[in-house]
Amino acid sequence: MKKDPVLLFLDMLEELFEATREKTTPPFPYDKRSGRINLPAKVERELRQLVSAGDRIEAIKRVTRLTGAGLRISKDYVDNLRAQNARQDSSTQEATTAKRG
């Protein structure tokens, strides 16, 4: 099975990023064993606003800075926030339509 070129590129960026980034202790370290990121609700709201505004790259950068997670894990986290936003928007729209109907 051929690996997606985008994922290959992300893997290469991840290796480069790990080798060159400054080693600091992030304020909200992610769990490396499970790959889970847990951020305070306030921070997550700010990230959701960035994603909603179309600034996904900045959201990924912030997750990386705040958690120490790599690019792929940070990207997956932000993509998950985006998917959650889409589901919430869809549910809100359905509820509004049902009230009108």
VEXDREN-2710 file (C-alpha; in Angstrom, 1 decimal):
% VEXDREN-2710
k/r/px/py/pz
1/MET/0.0/0.0/0.0
2/LYS/1.4/3.3/-1.1
3/LYS/1.6/6.0/1.6
4/ASP/-0.1/9.3/0.9
5/PRO/2.5/11.9/-0.3
6/VAL/1.1/14.5/2.2
7/LEU/1.7/12.1/5.1
8/LEU/5.3/11.4/3.9
9/PHE/5.9/15.1/3.7
10/LEU/4.5/15.6/7.2
11/ASP/6.8/12.8/8.5
12/MET/9.8/14.5/7.0
13/LEU/8.8/17.9/8.4
14/GLU/8.2/16.2/11.8
15/GLU/11.8/14.8/11.8
16/LEU/13.3/18.2/10.8
17/PHE/11.1/20.0/13.3
18/GLU/12.2/17.7/16.2
19/ALA/15.8/18.1/15.3
20/THR/15.8/21.9/15.1
21/ARG/13.3/23.2/17.6
22/GLU/14.2/24.7/20.9
23/LYS/13.9/22.2/23.7
24/THR/11.6/23.8/26.4
25/THR/9.0/22.5/28.8
26/PRO/5.6/23.3/27.3
27/PRO/2.9/24.7/29.6
28/PHE/0.5/21.8/28.8
29/PRO/2.6/18.8/27.8
30/TYR/0.8/16.2/25.8
31/ASP/0.7/12.5/26.8
32/LYS/3.3/10.9/24.6
33/ARG/2.1/7.3/25.3
34/SER/-1.4/7.9/24.2
35/GLY/-0.7/10.9/21.9
36/ARG/-3.6/12.8/23.7
37/ILE/-3.7/16.5/24.1
38/ASN/-5.6/18.1/26.9
39/LEU/-5.9/21.8/26.9
40/PRO/-7.9/24.1/29.2
41/ALA/-11.3/25.1/27.9
42/LYS/-10.3/28.7/27.4
43/VAL/-7.4/27.7/25.1
44/GLU/-9.5/25.3/23.2
45/ARG/-12.1/28.0/22.6
46/GLU/-9.4/30.3/21.3
47/LEU/-8.2/27.5/18.9
48/ARG/-11.7/26.9/17.7
49/GLN/-12.1/30.6/16.9
50/LEU/-8.8/30.5/14.9
51/VAL/-10.1/27.4/13.0
52/SER/-13.5/29.0/12.4
53/ALA/-11.7/32.1/11.0
54/GLY/-9.7/29.9/8.6
55/ASP/-6.4/30.3/10.4
56/ARG/-5.7/26.6/10.8
57/ILE/-1.9/27.1/10.5
58/GLU/-1.8/29.5/13.4
59/ALA/-3.9/27.0/15.5
60/ILE/-1.4/24.2/14.7
61/LYS/1.5/26.4/15.7
62/ARG/-0.2/27.3/19.0
63/VAL/-1.0/23.7/19.8
64/THR/2.7/22.7/19.1
65/ARG/4.0/25.6/21.3
66/LEU/1.6/24.9/24.1
67/THR/1.9/21.1/24.2
68/GLY/5.3/20.2/22.8
69/ALA/3.5/17.9/20.4
70/GLY/4.9/17.4/17.0
71/LEU/3.4/18.8/13.8
72/ARG/1.3/15.7/12.9
73/ILE/-0.2/15.3/16.4
74/SER/-0.9/19.1/16.5
75/LYS/-2.4/19.0/13.0
76/ASP/-4.6/16.0/13.9
77/TYR/-5.8/17.8/17.1
78/VAL/-6.7/21.0/15.1
79/ASP/-8.4/18.9/12.3
80/ASN/-10.5/17.2/15.1
81/LEU/-11.5/20.7/16.4
82/ARG/-12.5/21.7/12.9
83/ALA/-14.6/18.5/12.5
84/GLN/-16.3/19.2/15.8
85/ASN/-17.0/22.8/14.8
86/ALA/-18.6/21.5/11.6
87/ARG/-20.8/19.0/13.5
88/GLN/-21.9/21.7/15.9
89/ASP/-22.7/24.1/13.1
90/SER/-24.7/21.4/11.4
91/SER/-26.6/20.6/14.6
92/THR/-27.3/24.3/15.2
93/GLN/-28.5/24.7/11.7
94/GLU/-30.8/21.7/11.9
95/ALA/-32.2/22.9/15.2
96/THR/-32.9/26.4/13.7
97/THR/-34.6/24.8/10.7
98/ALA/-36.7/22.5/12.9
99/LYS/-37.9/25.5/15.0
100/ARG/-39.0/27.4/11.8
101/GLY/-40.7/24.3/10.3
END
